[in-house]
Amino acid sequence: YLYYLLKGGEEGQRNEYLRHLNIGSGDRVLEISVGNGANIRFLRRDADYFGIDVSYGQLRRCRTLQKKYRLNIELFQAEAEYLPFCDEAFDTVFNVASINYFEDKKKAIDEMFRVAKPGASMMIADETEKAARAHNHLPVFRSYFSPSKNPIEAPVDLLPPNATDINLEEIRDGLYYCLQFRKS
């Protein structure tokens, strides 16, 4: 959170990527790897939110935040590669700061598309290679992001053919990328 404070606050930093989501009143919104639910705090309140995370501990933290901020969110423990939802169930699907850790990024992205309605707004934001180099001294980053093991790049080449309106930009001084797209 020190980074957030130095760069103008948590809300401003999160809005660098959240502003790309086109969430309407009553929309069904899915966050993949919801973590503690911090992103949902900064989104409009009149939508229906769903969050999945593989970590029970993160879901527990999310429930705490949910109560504190009275967030409207249903939580599920699941892997991004095997989403427990029907086809075309969501108006918006997004993932922040975790796809770099997924074992099968292509399968996770295919699942995002499967559960998204046609025309759905979709977004993936995560650390860049620059961020990995900046944090390479931390053991958890080093084990996941060694250049020979997992080169870090936005997964544009993993998007299915029915991805449209593809836009990729670097944010947070080049430490993150934000990949936005729609399902046709």
C-alpha positions in Angstrom: 0.0 0.0 0.0 3.0 2.3 0.3 3.1 2.4 -3.6 -0.6 3.6 -3.6 0.2 6.3 -1.1 3.2 7.6 -3.0 1.1 7.6 -6.3 -2.0 9.4 -5.1 -4.0 6.8 -3.2 -5.4 3.4 -3.6 -8.6 4.5 -5.4 -6.7 6.5 -8.0 -4.3 3.6 -8.7 -7.1 1.0 -9.0 -9.1 3.3 -11.2 -6.2 3.3 -13.7 -7.5 -0.2 -14.8 -11.0 -0.3 -13.4 -12.1 2.7 -15.6 -11.8 0.4 -18.6 -14.8 -1.7 -17.4 -18.1 -0.8 -18.8 -20.4 -1.7 -16.0 -24.1 -0.8 -16.2 -26.8 -0.8 -13.6 -28.0 -4.3 -12.9 -25.0 -5.9 -14.8 -23.6 -9.2 -13.7 -19.9 -8.8 -13.1 -17.3 -11.5 -12.4 -13.9 -10.9 -10.9 -11.5 -13.8 -11.4 -9.1 -14.1 -8.4 -11.1 -11.6 -6.4 -8.6 -11.7 -3.5 -9.8 -9.6 -0.7 -12.4 -7.8 -2.8 -10.6 -4.4 -2.8 -11.5 -3.7 -6.5 -15.2 -4.1 -5.9 -15.2 -1.3 -3.4 -14.4 1.1 -6.2 -17.0 0.0 -8.7 -20.6 1.1 -9.0 -22.9 -0.2 -6.3 -26.0 -1.1 -8.5 -24.5 -4.1 -10.2 -24.4 -7.7 -9.1 -20.9 -8.9 -8.3 -19.5 -12.4 -8.2 -15.9 -13.3 -7.2 -13.9 -16.5 -7.5 -10.6 -17.3 -5.8 -8.7 -20.4 -5.3 -7.6 -19.3 -1.8 -10.1 -19.9 1.0 -8.1 -17.4 3.1 -8.5 -14.6 0.4 -12.2 -15.4 0.3 -12.4 -15.0 4.1 -10.7 -11.6 3.8 -13.1 -10.7 1.1 -16.1 -11.5 3.3 -14.6 -9.2 6.0 -14.3 -6.4 3.5 -17.8 -7.2 2.1 -19.3 -6.7 5.6 -17.3 -3.6 6.3 -18.2 -1.8 3.0 -21.6 -3.5 2.5 -20.6 -4.9 -0.8 -23.0 -6.8 -3.0 -20.9 -9.8 -4.0 -21.3 -13.6 -4.1 -18.1 -15.6 -3.5 -17.0 -19.0 -4.8 -13.9 -21.0 -4.3 -12.7 -22.2 -7.7 -9.8 -22.2 -10.2 -9.9 -19.7 -13.0 -9.4 -22.6 -15.4 -12.6 -24.2 -14.3 -15.3 -21.6 -13.6 -18.4 -22.9 -11.9 -20.8 -20.8 -14.0 -23.1 -21.3 -17.0 -22.2 -20.1 -20.5 -22.8 -16.4 -21.3 -23.7 -15.5 -17.7 -21.8 -12.2 -17.2 -21.9 -8.7 -18.7 -18.3 -8.0 -17.5 -15.5 -10.3 -16.6 -12.1 -9.2 -15.4 -8.9 -10.3 -13.7 -6.3 -8.2 -11.9 -2.9 -9.2 -10.7 -3.0 -12.9 -10.9 -2.9 -14.3 -14.5 0.9 -14.3 -14.3 0.5 -17.0 -11.7 -2.0 -19.3 -13.6 -0.7 -22.6 -14.7 -2.8 -22.6 -17.9 -3.4 -19.0 -18.9 -5.0 -20.0 -22.2 -7.6 -22.2 -20.4 -8.4 -19.4 -18.0 -8.9 -16.9 -20.8 -11.1 -19.4 -22.7 -13.2 -19.8 -19.5 -13.5 -16.0 -19.2 -14.9 -16.0 -22.7 -17.2 -19.0 -22.1 -18.9 -17.3 -19.2 -19.1 -13.8 -20.8 -22.2 -12.7 -22.7 -21.7 -11.6 -26.3 -20.6 -7.9 -26.2 -19.2 -8.3 -22.7 -16.6 -5.9 -21.5 -13.5 -7.9 -20.4 -10.1 -6.9 -18.9 -6.9 -8.4 -17.7 -4.4 -6.3 -15.8 -1.1 -7.6 -14.3 2.5 -6.9 -13.6 4.9 -6.4 -16.5 8.5 -7.6 -16.9 9.6 -4.3 -15.6 7.8 -4.9 -12.3 9.2 -8.4 -12.1 12.8 -7.0 -12.5 12.0 -4.4 -9.9 10.8 -7.1 -7.4 13.3 -9.8 -8.4 15.0 -9.7 -5.0 11.7 -11.1 -3.4 11.7 -14.9 -3.3 8.1 -15.3 -4.4 8.5 -13.1 -7.5 11.8 -14.8 -8.4 10.3 -18.3 -8.3 7.4 -17.3 -10.5 8.9 -14.8 -12.9 12.3 -16.0 -13.9 12.7 -15.1 -17.6 13.6 -18.6 -18.6 10.6 -20.1 -16.8 7.7 -17.7 -17.5 8.4 -14.6 -19.6 5.9 -11.9 -18.6 3.9 -10.4 -21.4 0.3 -9.4 -21.9 -1.6 -12.5 -23.1 -2.8 -10.9 -26.3 -1.8 -13.9 -28.4 -4.0 -16.1 -26.1 -7.2 -14.3 -26.8 -9.7 -16.3 -28.9 -10.6 -15.2 -32.4 -13.9 -13.7 -31.2 -12.1 -11.1 -29.1 -12.8 -7.6 -30.5 -11.9 -4.0 -29.5 -8.6 -5.2 -28.2 -6.6 -2.4 -26.5 -3.3 -2.8 -24.6 -1.7 -0.1 -22.5 0.9 0.2 -19.8 -0.1 1.8 -16.6 1.4 2.6 -13.2 4.7 3.8 -14.7 5.0 0.7 -16.9 4.8 -1.7 -13.9 1.4 -3.0 -15.1 -0.3 -3.7 -18.4 -4.0 -3.3 -18.9 -5.5 -5.5 -21.7 -9.1 -4.6 -22.5 -11.3 -6.4 -25.1 -14.9 -7.6 -25.8 -16.5 -10.9 -26.7 -18.1 -10.6 -30.1 
